[in-house]
Amino acid sequence: SFANKLWNASRLLFMNMEKSGVEPWLASEQSSSEPSADGNGTVPIEDRWIFSRLQACAATVNRTLEQHRYHEAAQTLWDFAWHEFCDWYLEVKKLRFQENSGLDAHWRNALAVYEQMLRLLYPFMPFLTEELWQRIAHGSGKALDRPASISLTRFPQSAGQPDATAERQFALLQAIVTAARELRADHKL
């Protein structure tokens, strides 16, 4: 189920990349620890939130791997990928993807988080993550500027502090959406 969820999330990204006219993407094109601002100089709340959650996930995974608590690292990654990235972030982010937008800040942020998530998942799911990682830059003439395999990339480290404000604000948004969904289900709307 988890591999299927990850594959479907990847398909959603790849199909929208094509519609948006986003060329194959390389991780070196964006700093991976901070989200990019849009044309107005602002960073959307969902990007601030997911980067904060990614930093927390990377810190936990690195700490638990050092302590040989592999089950905790795997559970942390599962929770991040399934609940935070797929269930919340992609659902909000796909509303921001526009046809023929090119590689804008929304895409740079989404792909940076996606690529780091794949690198974090690599030790647990090497074949699937390798395939998906290769597809991000498939067809890019710049692919020579990056390692030939995800296994040769640097394992993500936590490079920043959590954004407590973004996490609080996004938690409020999650609570509102959850309450609306429950009301809709309770009243069979």
N, C-alpha and C positions, 0 to 999 in steps of 0.2 A: 504493500500500500504506500509506503513512504517513497520508494523508488518511482512509483507511478505518479505520485503527487509532485515530486521534483521534476519529472519528465514533462508533465502537463504545464507546470509553471514555466518551464524553459520554452516549451512550444508557444505559450502565450507571449513571452518576451520576443522570441525570434519572429513570430508572425507580425507583431506590432513594429518590430525593427524594420521589417520590409515595408510595411505600410507607411511608416514615418520617414522612410528614406535614410535610415541610419546605416552607414557603411559598416563593414566588419570592424569590430572594436578591439583595441588593445588596452590592457590594464595600465600601461605606462602613461596613457593619455590623461590620467587624473590622479591626484593625490588620493590615497585610499583611506585616509583617516578622518578627513573633513569633507562634508558635502559641499558641492558647488552652488553658488548663488545664481539665481536666474538673471534675466536682463535688467530687472529693477534693483538688483543687489540684495534681494531677500532669498532666504532658504525656506522652502515650504516645510510646514510642521512635520509632515510624514517623513521627509528626508532627515530632518534633525533627530526625530525619534528613532528611525531605523539605524542610523549611524551610531547613536547612543547604545541601542540594544546590541548592535554588532560588536561594539567595543567591550561590552559586558560579557557577551558570549565568548569572544576571543580570549578574554582574560580568564574566564572559568575553564575553558577548554585547555588552555596552556597550563594552568595550575593543576588541573586534575590529571592531565597526561604526565606531568612531572612526578606526580604522586602515584602513578600507575593505577589510577581509578578510572579505567577506560569506560566502564558502564556509565559513570557520571558525565564524562565528556560526550559520550554518544547521546545520552538523554538531553543534555544541554543543546546539542546541535539539532536534535530532532525537534525539540520545542521551538527553537529559533526558526528553523526552516519551515516547519509545518504551520505553526500558529502565528508567528510574528511576520515572517517574510511572505508566505503564501496567502494565509487567511486575511491578514490586515494590510500589509504594505502593498502587495500587488493589486488588491482590490481598490485601494485608494489611488495608487499610481496609474493604473490603466485609464482612469478618467482624465489624466493629464497628458497622455500621449496623443499627439495630433498628427494627422496625415501630412506627409512632406515637411515635417518640422526639422528634419536633420538631427544631428547630434547636439541637442540642447542640454541645458542643465538637468532637466528631468531624466533624460536618458543617461547622462554621465553618472548621475547618482545611483540610479537603478542598476546599471551595469556594474558599477564599482562594488556595490553591496553583493550583487549576485556572484561576481567573480571571486570575491573574498570568501563568500559562503561555500563556493565549490572547493576552494583551497582548504578550508577548514574541514570539509567533509571528506576530502581525498583519502586520508588514512583508513576511513571506515567504509568507503564506497569507491574504490579506485577506478574501476572500469567505467562506471556511469559518469563519474565526475570528469574523467579524462575525455570522454566523448563529448560531454556538454561544453567543457572548457575549450576544446578544439573548435567547436561550432561558433563560438563568439567571434573569432577572428577568421573564420573560414572565408577564403577568397581574397584576403587582404594581402597586398604585395608587401606590407610592412611586417608580415608575420615572422620574418627573419630577425626582427628586433627583439623577439621574446624567446624564452626557452622553448625547446621543441616539445616539452611535455609538462603537464601540471606537476608531476613529481619532481621537477627540477626548479620549481618556483620556491620563493621564500614562504615559509609557513606564517600566516598572519599572527601578529602580536597586537595586544591592546596598546594603542598609541595615544589615547586621549581619555579625558575624564567624561563620565556620564553627563548628559544634558538633562538635569533634573527637571527643569522647566518644561522642556519638550516632552519628557516622559509623563509629567502630570497633565499637560494639555492633551496629549494623545490618549491618555487613560480616560479623560473626560469624554472625548469623542467616542471611544470604544464603549463607554457606559451608555451614552446616548443611543448609539446604533443598536447595541444589544437590547436596551429597553424598548426601542421602536420595533425590533424584530419580535420580541416577546409579546408586545401588544398586538401586533399583526397576527401572530400565531394564535394567541388566546381568543381573539375576536374573529378568527377565520377570514381575515381580509386578504 
